[in-house]
Amino acid sequence: MGERKTREGVVVGDKMQKTRVVRIERVYRHPRYQRVVRSSKKLKAHDENNESRIGDRVIIEETRPLSKEKRWRIRQIVSRLS
């Protein structure tokens, strides 16, 4: 069995119970034009104890489907926004 995928991102939504919206940002160089490109996507992650807040930097890990759109779980809070 392989290791579960993990990503680091910022919490951008905490309106739902036990669910957080996390923005994952990816920075890469364009293959033809060599320009630095920033792209991001928003993923829904499970937060059992409602511990994280908007602005927190978190590490999320892949898990089984928990709901229609939720396939990630918050593993740890890296830093808090005061």
Secondary structure as UniProt FT lines:
FT   STRAND          6..13
FT   TURN            17..18
FT   STRAND          19..29
FT   TURN            31..33
FT   STRAND          36..46
FT   TURN            48..49
FT   TURN            54..55
FT   STRAND          57..62
FT   STRAND          70..79
//
